């Protein structure tokens, strides 16, 4: 049986010193987690970015949420890949690219001002280019 490396543990929980800061960060973590989950189902709403924000905020506010995110079968690998040098899986890249293309198509078919179409499509193109130059695990 080949030796398999031990699973990487989540980074240490580093709580903010002030209770109000911890509360606000916990609200940010929960809101970002909710948006990340919604992004699984809503085209154009990113999942990975919101999960990364949730992981960052949870590490500074809630040890329980932090541990849960890192042990989650869907969100844990995203956080692990990002912590190992900003890596993004090819599957996540394809999924994000497909959702951006779908969102751009809907935007161009919808009755929206041309400047909105150009701005949104330009932003998605920049994000897609940045995403595809990220290293893969």
C-alpha positions in Angstrom: 0.0 0.0 0.0 1.6 3.4 -1.0 2.2 5.9 1.7 -0.5 8.6 1.5 0.3 12.0 3.0 -1.8 12.9 6.1 -4.7 15.3 5.3 -3.8 18.9 5.8 -5.4 20.5 8.8 -7.1 23.9 8.5 -5.1 26.9 9.5 -5.3 27.9 13.1 -8.3 29.8 14.2 -7.2 33.4 14.7 -10.0 35.3 16.4 -10.3 39.0 16.3 -9.6 40.7 19.6 -12.7 42.9 19.7 -16.2 41.3 20.3 -17.8 43.7 17.8 -15.3 42.8 15.1 -15.9 39.1 15.7 -19.6 39.6 15.5 -19.3 41.5 12.2 -16.9 39.0 10.8 -19.3 36.2 11.8 -22.1 37.9 10.0 -19.9 38.3 6.9 -19.0 34.6 7.1 -22.6 33.5 7.3 -23.7 35.9 4.6 -20.8 34.9 2.3 -21.6 31.2 2.9 -25.2 31.8 2.0 -24.3 33.6 -1.2 -21.8 30.9 -2.0 -24.5 28.2 -1.6 -26.9 30.3 -3.7 -24.1 30.6 -6.3 -24.3 26.8 -6.9 -27.8 27.3 -8.2 -27.9 30.8 -9.6 -26.0 31.5 -12.9 -23.6 34.4 -12.6 -23.3 34.3 -8.8 -19.8 33.0 -7.9 -19.5 30.2 -5.4 -15.8 29.9 -4.9 -15.2 33.6 -4.1 -17.9 33.7 -1.5 -16.7 30.5 0.1 -13.2 31.9 0.3 -14.5 35.0 2.0 -16.6 32.9 4.4 -13.5 30.8 5.3 -11.4 34.0 5.9 -14.1 35.6 8.1 -14.9 32.4 10.0 -11.2 31.9 10.8 -11.4 35.3 12.6 -14.8 34.9 14.3 -16.1 31.4 14.7 -14.0 28.3 15.4 -17.0 26.0 14.9 -17.9 27.5 11.5 -14.3 27.6 10.5 -13.8 23.9 11.3 -17.1 23.0 9.6 -16.1 24.8 6.3 -12.7 23.1 6.2 -14.2 19.6 6.8 -17.1 20.1 4.3 -16.8 17.7 1.3 -17.5 20.5 -1.2 -16.1 23.7 0.5 -13.1 22.1 2.2 -11.2 21.3 -1.1 -11.8 24.9 -2.3 -10.3 26.3 0.9 -7.4 23.8 0.8 -6.6 24.5 -2.8 -6.6 28.3 -2.2 -4.4 28.0 0.9 -1.9 26.1 -1.2 -0.9 29.0 -3.4 -4.2 30.3 -4.7 -4.9 27.1 -6.7 -8.3 26.7 -8.4 -9.4 23.3 -9.7 -10.0 22.8 -13.4 -13.5 21.7 -12.7 -14.2 25.0 -10.9 -12.6 26.9 -13.8 -14.9 25.2 -16.3 -17.9 25.7 -14.2 -17.2 29.4 -13.6 -16.5 29.9 -17.3 -19.7 28.2 -18.4 -21.7 30.3 -15.9 -20.1 33.5 -17.1 -20.8 32.7 -20.8 -24.4 31.8 -19.9 -24.8 35.0 -17.9 -23.3 37.1 -20.7 -25.6 35.5 -23.2 -28.7 36.2 -21.1 -27.5 39.7 -20.5 -27.1 40.4 -24.3 -30.5 38.9 -25.0 -32.2 40.9 -22.2 -33.4 44.5 -22.8 -30.5 46.2 -21.1 -28.5 49.3 -22.0 -25.5 48.7 -24.2 -23.1 50.2 -21.6 -24.4 47.7 -19.0 -23.8 44.8 -21.4 -20.3 46.0 -22.2 -19.3 46.7 -18.6 -20.6 43.4 -17.3 -19.2 41.3 -20.1 -15.9 43.1 -19.8 -15.7 42.4 -16.0 -16.6 38.7 -16.6 -13.8 38.5 -19.3 -11.2 40.0 -16.9 -12.3 37.6 -14.1 -12.3 34.6 -16.5 -8.7 35.5 -17.7 -7.5 35.9 -14.1 -9.2 32.6 -13.1 -7.6 30.6 -15.9 -4.0 31.8 -15.1 -4.4 30.5 -11.5 -2.4 27.4 -10.8 -4.3 24.1 -10.6 -3.9 21.5 -7.8 
